[in-house]
Amino acid sequence: MDAGLRERLLGIVGPQGLVDDAAAERYLTDERNRYHGRAAAVVLPGSTRELAAVMALCHAADVGMVPQGGNTGYCGGATPNASGEEVLIVLSRLNRVRAVDPLSGTITVEAGVVLADAQRAAAEHGLLLPLSMGSEGSCQIGGNLSTNAGGLAVLRYGTARELVLGLEVVLPDGRIWDGLTALRKDNTGYDLKQLFLGAEGTLGIISAAVLKLFPMPAARETAWLAVRDLEAACALLRLARQVVGDVVTSFEYVTRPSLELALAAMSRLRDPLDAAYEHYVLLECSASGATGALGEAVSGLFESALEAGLAEDGVIAATGVHRAALWALRENVPAGEKAAGGSVKHDVSVAIARLPELAARAAAAVAAVAPAARLSVYGHIGDGNLHFNVLAPAGADPEAFRAAHGEAVSAAVHGAAAALAGSFSAEHGVGQLKRDLLAATESSLALEIMRGIKHVLDPKGVMNPGKVL
Ligand SMILES: Cc1cc2nc3c(=O)[nH]c(=O)nc-3n(C[C@H](O)[C@H](O)[C@H](O)COP(=O)(O)OP(=O)(O)OC[C@H]3O[C@@H](n4cnc5c(N)ncnc54)[C@H](O)[C@@H]3O)c2cc1C
């Protein structure tokens, strides 16, 4: 990079928008500590205009740009490469809630708004932004949309993509595409926003979005149930939808080893049941209209599940504090894995009916290549999505285990998903971690279309180079 570029960046964003070398370190390593990059500059634009000027400058100078939100992504998509030539563009200062429209049920937010802050802004108007995940205290709307994040309420409300009405995007050359519409019906030509949702910053930088809001649930019922096995968990999902209807909001699965990792990492967490079981479901139902019967319906479901032999034990949250404690068990599984030295993570999905077969196949395939490895299996089974994570054997060095067996273990798990017509990336994206996997498994026609779209929007290839494609 020519020395003058840094000066010109400084001229656009001012001293508060250009990070010095010492402070830059925290932006250059990914959430999982797998990727360590270097950057010619770490820039934090304070407005869409500044962002556009930064991008136009980098584009003209043929400098690669890497967007970063909360840096909680699991695939290294927000980490620059090791060349030290790319500019890292951090969106944290684009953090204004521009508007909430209670009648239309929309919120207009800038890309750097932290997800939990956007939820709070909606709640102040009695409305629900249903996107929710364990990282919500630090991940940002721009990152959520660029990864098409899933999370804990997809079953009821869909993935991030399904919550978006409009986008404002800065293209690689600095032009601003104003697609910030709040229209719920708009069939005027191609739906351009879809290109940027899930694109992981390879086509442009999302600077703002209009998101759908929903009535705030007046009643919530949350149950932690020990179930016989994964097959029983899937049968319970069906029963829940028959008995309680479309108010089933979350249906999460946790195995005993995953629970134990969370319990070991967080001393404030408690196993809510007296005995230990191998399989658990965290079920949440919520309703905003006529709510009277919800508690009875969930109690009835629990009894039916016990009678049918699907559930073996369980507890229904009695208070909000109790509910939060149950959710903390599920949400702290990733932290538990991290505290145990990390895992070889997988984010696979199949049709829900095939989940038990997926788990069995993947376990057998992993045992064949790493017999002593420990499994931590949990996930959003209401969406057919398992996090089938593999840890080093007890007492073994996690880093050495990953280096020796990580590749074979991942091939085993991804092979099991592929054999069942599943996906190797249900919700975490591709980034740099799974780029080769995408190239190896996607059809040549699909890859040709993706590369064509990339070429139209980013002919110079300066937008998040080396990621996704
Ligand atoms: C404890 C924990 C729990 C998690 N749970 C879930 C879960 O349940 N479901 C789930 O889907 N994920 C989950 N994640 C993963 C992660 O939080 C999500 O992928 C999240 O959407 C990433 O947001 P971010 O702001 O941190 O993005 P980053 O990590 O900063 O970036 C992710 C990608 O988006 C790009 N990007 C960021 N901002 C923009 C922008 N404004 N415009 C264009 N591109 C951009 C980056 O270049 C990168 O490619 C979890 C992570 C943790 C640590």
The ligand as an SDF file (V2000), in Angstrom:
LIG
                    3D

 53 58  0  0  0  0  0  0  0  0999 V2000
  -21.3940  -17.7910   21.4180 C   0  0  0  0  0  0  0  0  0  0  0  0
  -21.7670  -17.7310   19.9630 C   0  0  0  0  0  0  0  0  0  0  0  0
  -23.0220  -18.1960   19.5710 C   0  0  0  0  0  0  0  0  0  0  0  0
  -23.3780  -18.1450   18.2260 C   0  0  0  0  0  0  0  0  0  0  0  0
  -24.6190  -18.6020   17.8650 N   0  0  0  0  0  0  0  0  0  0  0  0
  -25.0010  -18.5320   16.5790 C   0  0  0  0  0  0  0  0  0  0  0  0
  -26.3030  -18.9970   16.1870 C   0  0  0  0  0  0  0  0  0  0  0  0
  -27.0750  -19.4960   16.9830 O   0  0  0  0  0  0  0  0  0  0  0  0
  -26.6300  -18.8790   14.8790 N   0  0  0  0  0  0  0  0  0  0  0  0
  -25.7810  -18.3400   13.9520 C   0  0  0  0  0  0  0  0  0  0  0  0
  -26.1490  -18.2450   12.7750 O   0  0  0  0  0  0  0  0  0  0  0  0
  -24.5460  -17.9160   14.2980 N   0  0  0  0  0  0  0  0  0  0  0  0
  -24.1360  -17.9930   15.5750 C   0  0  0  0  0  0  0  0  0  0  0  0
  -22.8900  -17.5560   15.9240 N   0  0  0  0  0  0  0  0  0  0  0  0
  -21.9680  -17.0520   14.8860 C   0  0  0  0  0  0  0  0  0  0  0  0
  -21.9810  -15.5150   14.7010 C   0  0  0  0  0  0  0  0  0  0  0  0
  -22.3450  -14.8520   15.8770 O   0  0  0  0  0  0  0  0  0  0  0  0
  -22.9070  -15.1250   13.5570 C   0  0  0  0  0  0  0  0  0  0  0  0
  -22.3880  -15.6270   12.3520 O   0  0  0  0  0  0  0  0  0  0  0  0
  -23.1100  -13.6000   13.3990 C   0  0  0  0  0  0  0  0  0  0  0  0
  -24.1360  -13.3830   12.4520 O   0  0  0  0  0  0  0  0  0  0  0  0
  -21.8550  -12.8540   12.9560 C   0  0  0  0  0  0  0  0  0  0  0  0
  -22.0580  -11.4650   13.1510 O   0  0  0  0  0  0  0  0  0  0  0  0
  -20.8230  -10.4650   13.3560 P   0  0  0  0  0  0  0  0  0  0  0  0
  -21.3510   -9.0920   13.4430 O   0  0  0  0  0  0  0  0  0  0  0  0
  -19.9910  -10.9130   14.5030 O   0  0  0  0  0  0  0  0  0  0  0  0
  -20.0490  -10.6750   11.9920 O   0  0  0  0  0  0  0  0  0  0  0  0
  -18.4860  -10.8140   11.7130 P   0  0  0  0  0  0  0  0  0  0  0  0
  -17.9600  -12.0390   12.3690 O   0  0  0  0  0  0  0  0  0  0  0  0
  -17.7880   -9.5530   12.0020 O   0  0  0  0  0  0  0  0  0  0  0  0
  -18.5110  -11.0360   10.1310 O   0  0  0  0  0  0  0  0  0  0  0  0
  -19.1120  -12.1700    9.5560 C   0  0  0  0  0  0  0  0  0  0  0  0
  -19.0340  -12.0530    8.0230 C   0  0  0  0  0  0  0  0  0  0  0  0
  -19.8530  -10.9870    7.5700 O   0  0  0  0  0  0  0  0  0  0  0  0
  -19.0660   -9.9860    6.9200 C   0  0  0  0  0  0  0  0  0  0  0  0
  -19.6190   -8.6950    7.3350 N   0  0  0  0  0  0  0  0  0  0  0  0
  -19.7230   -8.2020    8.5880 C   0  0  0  0  0  0  0  0  0  0  0  0
  -20.3670   -7.0310    8.5650 N   0  0  0  0  0  0  0  0  0  0  0  0
  -20.6840   -6.7770    7.2820 C   0  0  0  0  0  0  0  0  0  0  0  0
  -21.3750   -5.7230    6.6060 C   0  0  0  0  0  0  0  0  0  0  0  0
  -21.8930   -4.6830    7.2620 N   0  0  0  0  0  0  0  0  0  0  0  0
  -21.5180   -5.8060    5.2610 N   0  0  0  0  0  0  0  0  0  0  0  0
  -21.0060   -6.8430    4.5620 C   0  0  0  0  0  0  0  0  0  0  0  0
  -20.3430   -7.8530    5.1500 N   0  0  0  0  0  0  0  0  0  0  0  0
  -20.2000   -7.8260    6.4960 C   0  0  0  0  0  0  0  0  0  0  0  0
  -17.6450  -10.2440    7.3410 C   0  0  0  0  0  0  0  0  0  0  0  0
  -16.7170   -9.8170    6.3480 O   0  0  0  0  0  0  0  0  0  0  0  0
  -17.6460  -11.7500    7.5010 C   0  0  0  0  0  0  0  0  0  0  0  0
  -17.4860  -12.3680    6.2510 O   0  0  0  0  0  0  0  0  0  0  0  0
  -22.4820  -17.6300   17.2590 C   0  0  0  0  0  0  0  0  0  0  0  0
  -21.2220  -17.1740   17.6680 C   0  0  0  0  0  0  0  0  0  0  0  0
  -20.8640  -17.2160   18.9940 C   0  0  0  0  0  0  0  0  0  0  0  0
  -19.5110  -16.7120   19.3960 C   0  0  0  0  0  0  0  0  0  0  0  0
  1  2  1  0
  2  3  1  0
  2 52  2  0
  3  4  2  0
  4  5  1  0
  4 50  1  0
  5  6  2  0
  6  7  1  0
  6 13  1  0
  7  8  2  0
  7  9  1  0
  9 10  1  0
 10 11  2  0
 10 12  1  0
 12 13  2  0
 13 14  1  0
 14 15  1  0
 14 50  1  0
 15 16  1  0
 16 17  1  0
 16 18  1  0
 18 19  1  0
 18 20  1  0
 20 21  1  0
 20 22  1  0
 22 23  1  0
 23 24  1  0
 24 25  2  0
 24 26  1  0
 24 27  1  0
 27 28  1  0
 28 29  2  0
 28 30  1  0
 28 31  1  0
 31 32  1  0
 32 33  1  0
 33 34  1  0
 33 48  1  0
 34 35  1  0
 35 36  1  0
 35 46  1  0
 36 37  1  0
 36 45  1  0
 37 38  2  0
 38 39  1  0
 39 40  1  0
 39 45  2  0
 40 41  1  0
 40 42  2  0
 42 43  1  0
 43 44  2  0
 44 45  1  0
 46 47  1  0
 46 48  1  0
 48 49  1  0
 50 51  2  0
 51 52  1  0
 52 53  1  0
M  END
$$$$
